[in-house]
Amino acid sequence: MRIVVISLGGSLIIPDKIDFVFLDKFKKEIRKHYSECKIVVVCGGGSVARKYMDALKKEGRPESELAEAGIMSTRMNAKFLMEFFGQEANNVLPRDMNEVASNLHKNKIVICGALRYADNETSDGTAAKLSHFLSCNFVNMTNVRGLYTADPRIDRNAKFIDNISWVDFEKMAKKIKFKPGQHFVLDQKAAEIIRKYRIKTYIIGKDVINMGKIIKGEKFVGTLIEK
């Protein structure tokens, strides 16, 4: 059975408070596809992670400690989402890729956060590495509908990009200096991984119907990164 890795942005799980309406729709849509594929969900840290990191930054703590706080936030979000899905999900939080793969044999959906600390990497990097490890496509769900030429929340003139090559996307990502908790749609390490291993990657917003369309191979609203 094929596998799909979904990077679920923390901004969707807990933008300020837990978004129950979105998560309920997400769960119901995921359940429709258990007969078609196995699903891995990698949770981001979201606003909780940024609040911890902002406080530590003010204290002058090193970036490695800021990143560690972010990692723990992703794992807390993952633990919550495991409970939200109930018995169909794994009941132990995976700490490495082998544990994710092992859980896929036993569960319809496997949920995790960031697996370990790596320099200049967010949970997007974890999801990209898992996509390579599991030889599958990668779906990144974030709080904008896809990739733009600039941040559409700030720049009214930002133009939507529906298709881009791995090479061009990596160039775009690496124009931005990495910082823990950054807002770009996919981190620089993930951009490098998907280009290196030629991983078909989708960037979509919070409309779960688009996630279902990607799983079924149908036309969707978002950005496709390939070739």
Backbone as numpy.savetxt, mean C-alpha at the origin, in Angstrom:
# Nx Ny Nz CAx CAy CAz Cx Cy Cz
-3.67 -20.90 -7.73 -4.52 -19.70 -7.73 -3.64 -18.45 -7.73
-4.02 -17.46 -8.53 -3.18 -16.27 -8.60 -3.31 -15.43 -7.32
-2.35 -14.52 -7.16 -2.25 -13.70 -5.96 -2.26 -12.23 -6.37
-2.84 -11.38 -5.55 -2.78 -9.93 -5.73 -2.31 -9.31 -4.41
-1.31 -8.42 -4.50 -0.87 -7.67 -3.33 -1.47 -6.27 -3.40
-2.13 -5.86 -2.31 -2.73 -4.53 -2.21 -2.05 -3.75 -1.10
-1.48 -2.60 -1.46 -0.96 -1.68 -0.45 -2.09 -0.73 -0.09
-2.57 -0.84 1.15 -3.72 -0.04 1.59 -3.21 1.14 2.42
-3.29 2.33 1.84 -2.76 3.51 2.52 -3.38 3.74 3.88
-2.54 4.09 4.84 -3.05 4.39 6.18 -4.03 5.55 6.16
-3.90 6.44 5.16 -4.82 7.57 5.04 -6.24 7.11 4.71
-6.38 5.87 4.23 -7.71 5.32 3.98 -8.24 4.58 5.21
-7.35 3.95 5.94 -7.77 3.21 7.13 -8.18 4.17 8.25
-7.31 5.15 8.50 -7.56 6.08 9.59 -7.09 7.48 9.20
-7.88 8.18 8.36 -7.49 9.53 7.94 -7.37 10.48 9.13
-8.31 10.45 10.01 -8.27 11.17 11.28 -8.81 10.25 12.37
-9.98 9.69 12.07 -10.51 8.61 12.88 -10.80 7.45 11.93
-11.00 6.25 12.45 -11.18 5.07 11.61 -12.36 5.26 10.67
-12.10 5.03 9.37 -13.14 5.20 8.34 -13.91 3.89 8.19
-14.89 3.69 9.07 -15.64 2.43 9.08 -16.38 2.21 7.77
-16.97 3.26 7.22 -17.76 3.11 5.98 -16.87 2.58 4.86
-15.69 3.18 4.68 -14.78 2.72 3.64 -14.33 1.28 3.91
-13.93 0.98 5.13 -13.41 -0.35 5.44 -14.47 -1.43 5.26
-15.72 -1.10 5.58 -16.80 -2.06 5.38 -16.99 -2.35 3.88
-16.93 -1.30 3.05 -17.03 -1.49 1.59 -15.83 -2.29 1.07
-14.66 -1.99 1.60 -13.43 -2.68 1.20 -13.54 -4.18 1.49
-14.00 -4.51 2.69 -14.15 -5.91 3.09 -15.16 -6.64 2.21
-16.29 -5.99 1.94 -17.33 -6.63 1.13 -16.85 -6.87 -0.31
-16.08 -5.91 -0.85 -15.57 -6.07 -2.21 -14.51 -7.17 -2.26
-13.63 -7.19 -1.29 -12.59 -8.23 -1.23 -13.23 -9.62 -1.20
-14.27 -9.76 -0.41 -14.92 -11.07 -0.25 -15.48 -11.62 -1.56
-15.81 -10.73 -2.49 -16.36 -11.17 -3.78 -15.35 -11.94 -4.62
-14.06 -11.82 -4.28 -13.01 -12.32 -5.17 -12.20 -13.47 -4.58
-12.65 -14.02 -3.46 -11.91 -15.12 -2.85 -11.82 -16.34 -3.76
-12.81 -16.55 -4.62 -12.77 -17.72 -5.51 -11.82 -17.51 -6.68
-11.43 -16.23 -6.95 -10.57 -15.91 -8.09 -9.10 -15.82 -7.71
-8.81 -15.36 -6.51 -7.42 -15.12 -6.15 -7.23 -15.08 -4.64
-5.98 -15.22 -4.24 -5.56 -14.98 -2.85 -5.13 -13.52 -2.76
-5.38 -12.91 -1.62 -5.12 -11.48 -1.49 -4.24 -11.20 -0.29
-3.20 -10.39 -0.51 -2.34 -9.89 0.56 -2.58 -8.40 0.68
-2.88 -7.93 1.89 -3.06 -6.50 2.13 -1.94 -6.01 3.04
-1.19 -5.04 2.56 -0.13 -4.41 3.36 -0.64 -3.05 3.82
-0.75 -2.86 5.13 -1.33 -1.63 5.68 -0.28 -0.54 5.87
-0.67 0.69 5.53 0.17 1.84 5.81 -0.10 2.38 7.21
0.67 3.39 7.60 0.56 3.94 8.96 -0.40 5.10 9.08
-0.52 5.91 8.02 -1.48 7.00 8.02 -1.19 8.10 9.03
-2.26 8.78 9.45 -2.11 9.96 10.30 -1.51 9.61 11.66
-1.79 8.42 12.17 -1.23 8.03 13.47 0.29 7.99 13.38
0.80 7.37 12.32 2.25 7.28 12.13 2.86 8.68 12.03
2.22 9.56 11.27 2.76 10.91 11.08 2.78 11.69 12.38
1.78 11.50 13.22 1.75 12.21 14.51 2.90 11.75 15.40
3.15 10.45 15.45 4.28 9.94 16.23 5.60 10.48 15.66
5.73 10.43 14.33 6.98 10.86 13.71 7.22 12.35 13.86
6.17 13.15 13.77 6.30 14.60 13.94 6.81 14.93 15.35
6.26 14.24 16.35 6.67 14.49 17.73 8.13 14.09 17.95
8.52 12.95 17.40 9.91 12.49 17.54 10.87 13.40 16.80
10.44 13.91 15.66 11.29 14.82 14.88 11.55 16.10 15.67
10.52 16.61 16.34 10.68 17.82 17.17 11.67 17.57 18.31
11.76 16.32 18.75 12.70 15.96 19.80 14.11 15.72 19.26
14.23 15.83 17.93 15.55 15.66 17.34 16.00 14.22 17.21
15.04 13.28 17.20 15.40 11.88 17.10 15.82 11.54 15.67
16.71 10.55 15.49 17.18 10.20 14.14 16.07 9.60 13.28
16.29 9.65 11.95 15.27 9.15 11.01 14.95 7.68 11.22
15.93 6.90 11.67 15.69 5.47 11.91 14.63 5.27 12.99
14.62 6.13 14.01 13.62 6.02 15.07 12.25 6.49 14.58
12.25 7.53 13.72 10.99 7.96 13.12 10.40 6.83 12.28
11.26 6.18 11.51 10.80 5.07 10.65 10.28 3.91 11.49
10.94 3.63 12.60 10.50 2.52 13.47 9.12 2.81 14.05
8.87 4.08 14.41 7.54 4.46 14.91 6.51 4.26 13.82
6.88 4.59 12.58 5.97 4.39 11.45 5.67 2.92 11.24
6.70 2.08 11.33 6.52 0.63 11.15 5.55 0.08 12.19
5.72 0.47 13.44 4.84 -0.03 14.50 3.40 0.43 14.26
3.22 1.62 13.70 1.87 2.10 13.39 1.23 1.26 12.29
2.02 0.87 11.27 1.48 0.01 10.22 1.04 -1.33 10.79
1.80 -1.85 11.73 1.47 -3.14 12.33 0.23 -3.06 13.21
0.06 -1.93 13.89 -1.16 -1.74 14.69 -2.37 -1.67 13.77
-2.25 -0.94 12.66 -3.35 -0.88 11.69 -3.65 -2.26 11.11
-2.58 -3.03 10.85 -2.76 -4.39 10.30 -3.46 -5.29 11.31
-3.06 -5.19 12.57 -3.70 -6.00 13.63 -5.18 -5.67 13.73
-5.51 -4.39 13.66 -6.91 -3.98 13.68 -7.67 -4.56 12.48
-7.07 -4.46 11.28 -7.75 -4.94 10.08 -7.92 -6.46 10.10
-6.97 -7.17 10.67 -7.12 -8.63 10.84 -8.37 -8.94 11.65
-8.54 -8.21 12.75 -9.72 -8.43 13.59 -10.99 -8.01 12.86
-10.90 -6.96 12.05 -12.05 -6.46 11.29 -12.55 -7.52 10.30
-11.61 -8.24 9.67 -11.98 -9.29 8.72 -12.38 -10.59 9.42
-11.93 -10.80 10.64 -12.33 -11.99 11.39 -11.64 -13.25 10.93
-12.34 -14.38 10.98 -11.73 -15.69 10.80 -11.17 -15.95 9.40
-11.64 -15.19 8.41 -11.12 -15.43 7.05 -9.70 -14.93 6.88
-9.23 -14.07 7.80 -7.87 -13.52 7.73 -6.94 -14.30 8.67
-5.65 -14.09 8.48 -4.65 -14.66 9.38 -4.87 -14.14 10.80
-4.50 -14.94 11.80 -4.67 -14.49 13.19 -3.35 -14.13 13.87
-2.24 -14.29 13.15 -0.93 -13.89 13.66 -0.30 -12.95 12.64
0.25 -11.84 13.12 0.82 -10.85 12.23 2.15 -11.34 11.65
2.26 -11.46 10.32 3.51 -11.92 9.72 4.63 -10.90 9.93
5.86 -11.41 10.14 7.02 -10.54 10.33 8.03 -10.67 9.18
7.80 -11.59 8.26 8.67 -11.69 7.08 7.88 -12.27 5.92
8.49 -12.27 4.73 7.77 -12.68 3.53 7.43 -14.16 3.52
8.28 -14.97 4.12 7.98 -16.40 4.20 6.74 -16.66 5.04
6.55 -15.88 6.10 5.35 -16.04 6.92 4.10 -15.59 6.16
4.25 -14.56 5.34 3.11 -14.14 4.50 2.73 -15.27 3.56
3.73 -15.86 2.88 3.48 -16.95 1.92 2.86 -18.16 2.62
3.37 -18.48 3.81 2.83 -19.62 4.56 1.37 -19.40 4.93
1.03 -18.17 5.33 -0.36 -17.86 5.69 -1.29 -17.91 4.50
-0.77 -17.66 3.30 -1.61 -17.71 2.11 -2.15 -19.11 1.85
-1.45 -20.13 2.31 -1.93 -21.51 2.14 -3.12 -21.81 3.05
-3.25 -21.01 4.12 -4.26 -21.31 5.14 -5.41 -20.32 5.18
-5.21 -19.16 4.57 -6.21 -18.09 4.69 -6.61 -17.51 3.34
-7.82 -16.96 3.29 -8.31 -16.34 2.07 -7.64 -14.98 1.84
-7.30 -14.33 2.94 -6.64 -13.03 2.88 -5.58 -12.98 3.97
-4.43 -12.40 3.62 -3.34 -12.24 4.60 -3.08 -10.75 4.74
-3.07 -10.28 5.98 -2.91 -8.86 6.27 -1.63 -8.64 7.06
-0.86 -7.64 6.68 0.38 -7.34 7.41 0.66 -5.85 7.34
1.62 -5.43 8.14 2.15 -4.08 8.05 3.52 -4.16 7.42
4.34 -3.15 7.66 5.73 -3.21 7.20 6.41 -4.39 7.91
7.27 -5.11 7.20 7.83 -6.34 7.75 9.12 -6.11 8.54
9.95 -5.20 8.08 11.18 -4.91 8.81 11.68 -3.53 8.39
12.61 -2.99 9.18 13.15 -1.68 8.85 14.07 -1.78 7.64
13.93 -0.85 6.72 14.86 -0.69 5.60 15.01 0.80 5.35
16.21 1.23 5.03 16.45 2.65 4.79 15.54 3.20 3.69
15.00 4.39 3.93 14.25 5.13 2.91 13.13 4.30 2.28
12.31 3.72 3.14 11.24 2.85 2.64 10.01 2.98 3.51
8.82 2.98 2.86 7.55 2.94 3.58 6.92 1.56 3.36
5.68 1.40 3.78 4.99 0.12 3.57 4.78 -0.16 2.09
4.85 0.87 1.23 4.79 0.64 -0.22 5.94 -0.25 -0.68
7.12 0.00 -0.11 8.28 -0.82 -0.45 8.08 -2.26 -0.04
7.48 -2.46 1.15 7.15 -3.82 1.60 6.23 -4.50 0.59
5.19 -3.78 0.15 4.22 -4.35 -0.79 4.88 -4.69 -2.12
5.76 -3.81 -2.60 6.45 -4.07 -3.87 7.35 -5.30 -3.75
8.07 -5.42 -2.64 8.93 -6.59 -2.42 8.10 -7.87 -2.37
6.95 -7.80 -1.71 6.07 -8.97 -1.64 5.54 -9.34 -3.02
5.23 -8.35 -3.83 4.75 -8.62 -5.19 5.80 -9.37 -5.99
7.06 -8.96 -5.83 8.15 -9.68 -6.51 8.31 -11.08 -5.93
8.31 -11.20 -4.62 8.50 -12.49 -3.93 7.40 -13.48 -4.32
6.17 -12.97 -4.48 5.02 -13.83 -4.78 4.69 -13.87 -6.27
5.49 -13.17 -7.08 5.32 -13.14 -8.55 3.90 -12.74 -8.94
3.48 -11.57 -8.48 2.10 -11.14 -8.75 2.03 -9.64 -9.01
0.85 -9.19 -9.43 0.60 -7.77 -9.65 0.46 -7.04 -8.33
0.59 -5.73 -8.41 0.62 -4.86 -7.24 -0.41 -3.75 -7.40
-1.31 -3.61 -6.43 -2.32 -2.55 -6.44 -2.06 -1.63 -5.26
-1.89 -0.35 -5.54 -1.68 0.62 -4.47 -2.93 1.49 -4.33
-3.59 1.41 -3.18 -4.78 2.22 -2.91 -4.39 3.39 -2.02
-4.70 4.60 -2.50 -4.30 5.80 -1.78 -5.45 6.79 -1.74
-5.18 8.02 -1.28 -6.27 8.97 -1.10 -6.48 9.91 -2.28
-5.81 9.64 -3.41 -6.10 10.32 -4.68 -6.35 9.24 -5.72
-7.00 9.58 -6.83 -7.48 8.54 -7.75 -6.38 7.93 -8.61
-5.16 8.42 -8.50 -4.05 7.88 -9.27 -2.89 8.83 -9.25
-2.04 8.75 -10.25 -0.85 9.59 -10.35 -1.17 10.89 -11.08
-0.63 11.99 -10.58 -0.77 13.31 -11.19 0.61 13.92 -11.43
0.66 14.95 -12.24 1.92 15.65 -12.48 2.37 16.43 -11.25
1.44 16.72 -10.34 1.73 17.39 -9.07 0.65 16.96 -8.09
0.78 17.34 -6.83 -0.20 16.97 -5.82 -1.52 17.69 -6.12
-2.58 16.97 -6.51 -3.84 17.63 -6.90 -4.55 18.32 -5.74
-4.17 17.97 -4.53 -4.78 18.62 -3.36 -4.22 20.03 -3.15
-3.07 20.30 -3.79 -2.41 21.59 -3.64 -2.41 22.39 -4.94
-2.16 21.69 -6.04 -2.01 22.33 -7.35 -3.22 22.07 -8.23
-4.00 23.11 -8.50 -5.21 22.97 -9.32 -4.87 22.58 -10.77
-3.66 22.89 -11.18 -3.26 22.60 -12.56 -2.64 21.21 -12.74
-2.64 20.42 -11.66 -2.09 19.07 -11.75 -2.88 18.24 -12.76
-2.17 17.55 -13.63 -2.82 16.74 -14.67 -2.74 15.26 -14.31
-3.84 14.56 -14.57 -3.92 13.13 -14.28 -3.12 12.32 -15.30
-2.42 11.31 -14.82 -1.63 10.42 -15.69 -2.24 9.03 -15.59
-2.81 8.52 -16.68 -3.47 7.21 -16.61 -2.55 6.05 -16.96
-1.40 6.35 -17.59 -0.47 5.28 -17.97 0.95 5.85 -18.00
1.90 5.11 -17.43 3.28 5.57 -17.40 4.20 4.35 -17.35
5.38 4.49 -17.89 6.33 3.36 -17.89 7.01 3.26 -16.52
7.57 2.08 -16.23 8.31 1.89 -14.98 9.46 2.89 -14.88
10.19 3.07 -15.97 11.37 3.96 -15.97 10.95 5.39 -15.69
9.92 5.86 -16.39 9.48 7.25 -16.21 8.89 7.47 -14.81
8.20 6.47 -14.31 7.65 6.62 -12.96 8.77 6.70 -11.93
9.79 5.86 -12.07 10.91 5.90 -11.12 11.60 7.26 -11.15
11.78 7.81 -12.35 12.39 9.14 -12.47 11.55 10.18 -11.74
10.25 10.08 -11.90 9.32 11.02 -11.25 9.40 10.90 -9.72
9.41 9.66 -9.24 9.46 9.42 -7.79 10.76 9.93 -7.19
11.85 9.75 -7.91 13.16 10.09 -7.35 13.51 11.57 -7.45
12.62 12.34 -8.05 12.79 13.79 -8.01 12.44 14.34 -6.62
11.74 13.52 -5.84 11.30 13.92 -4.50 12.25 13.33 -3.47
12.70 14.13 -2.54 13.59 13.63 -1.48 12.77 12.80 -0.50
13.25 11.60 -0.20 12.51 10.72 0.71 12.47 11.31 2.11
11.31 11.15 2.75 11.21 11.42 4.19 10.15 10.49 4.77
10.36 9.98 5.99 9.36 9.10 6.59 8.00 9.79 6.65
6.95 9.04 6.26 5.60 9.60 6.30 5.27 10.47 5.10
6.07 10.38 4.04 5.84 11.23 2.86 4.49 10.95 2.22
4.03 11.89 1.36 2.69 11.81 0.78 2.66 11.35 -0.67
3.79 11.14 -1.32 3.77 10.73 -2.72 3.09 9.37 -2.86
2.44 9.11 -4.01 1.58 7.93 -4.15 2.31 6.59 -3.97
3.62 6.56 -4.22 4.39 5.31 -4.08 5.82 5.71 -3.75
6.41 5.07 -2.73 7.74 5.53 -2.33 8.82 5.18 -3.36
9.97 5.83 -3.20 11.05 5.71 -4.17 11.60 4.29 -4.25
11.67 3.60 -3.13 12.15 2.22 -3.14 11.19 1.31 -3.89
9.89 1.52 -3.69 8.90 0.74 -4.43 9.01 1.01 -5.93
9.23 2.28 -6.30 9.38 2.63 -7.72 10.58 1.89 -8.33
11.66 1.80 -7.56 12.85 1.09 -8.04 12.58 -0.40 -8.20
11.88 -0.99 -7.24 11.60 -2.43 -7.26 10.69 -2.80 -8.43
9.62 -2.01 -8.63 8.69 -2.39 -9.72 9.35 -2.22 -11.09
10.28 -1.25 -11.20 11.02 -1.10 -12.46 12.02 -2.24 -12.66
12.74 -2.57 -11.61 13.77 -3.61 -11.70 13.17 -4.97 -12.05
12.03 -5.29 -11.43 11.44 -6.63 -11.61 10.22 -6.61 -12.54
9.96 -5.45 -13.15 8.90 -5.33 -14.14 7.54 -5.81 -13.59
7.20 -5.24 -12.46 5.95 -5.61 -11.78 4.82 -4.70 -12.26
3.79 -5.29 -12.81 2.63 -4.52 -13.25 1.96 -3.90 -12.01
1.84 -2.58 -12.03 1.41 -1.85 -10.83 0.25 -0.91 -11.15
-0.72 -0.90 -10.26 -1.90 -0.05 -10.41 -1.96 0.92 -9.22
-2.26 2.18 -9.51 -2.50 3.16 -8.45 -3.93 3.64 -8.58
-4.70 3.45 -7.50 -6.11 3.84 -7.52 -6.47 4.55 -6.22
-7.63 5.22 -6.25 -8.15 5.88 -5.06 -8.97 4.93 -4.20
-9.86 5.50 -3.40 -10.57 4.70 -2.40 -11.85 4.04 -2.92
-12.18 4.23 -4.20 -13.37 3.57 -4.76 -13.06 2.07 -4.92
-13.63 1.25 -4.05 -13.30 -0.17 -4.03 -13.76 -0.90 -5.29
-14.70 -0.31 -6.02 -15.15 -0.93 -7.27 -13.99 -1.04 -8.25
-13.12 -0.03 -8.27 -11.95 -0.07 -9.14 -11.01 -1.21 -8.77
-10.87 -1.46 -7.47 -10.06 -2.59 -7.02 -10.63 -3.90 -7.58
-11.93 -4.05 -7.51 -12.57 -5.25 -8.04 -12.40 -5.37 -9.54
-12.46 -4.26 -10.26 -12.27 -4.28 -11.71 -10.86 -4.72 -12.08
-9.87 -4.28 -11.32 -8.49 -4.69 -11.58 -8.34 -6.20 -11.37
-8.90 -6.71 -10.30 -8.82 -8.14 -10.02 -9.45 -8.95 -11.16
-10.55 -8.42 -11.73 -11.24 -9.12 -12.82 -10.66 -8.82 -14.20
-9.67 -7.92 -14.26 -9.06 -7.59 -15.54 -9.90 -6.66 -16.39
-10.74 -5.85 -15.74 -11.62 -4.93 -16.45 -11.04 -3.51 -16.45
-11.62 -2.66 -17.25 -11.20 -1.26 -17.32 -11.47 -0.58 -15.98
-10.52 0.23 -15.52 -10.63 0.84 -14.20 -10.24 2.32 -14.30
-10.53 3.06 -13.25 -10.10 4.46 -13.16 -8.89 4.52 -12.24
-7.77 4.97 -12.77 -6.54 5.03 -12.00 -5.35 5.08 -12.95
-4.19 4.73 -12.42 -2.95 4.77 -13.20 -2.36 3.37 -13.30
-1.94 3.00 -14.51 -1.26 1.74 -14.74 0.22 2.04 -14.99
1.09 1.34 -14.27 2.54 1.47 -14.47 3.06 0.15 -15.03
3.58 0.20 -16.23 4.12 -1.01 -16.87 5.00 -0.62 -18.07
5.79 -1.54 -18.57 6.59 -1.45 -19.78 7.60 -0.30 -19.76
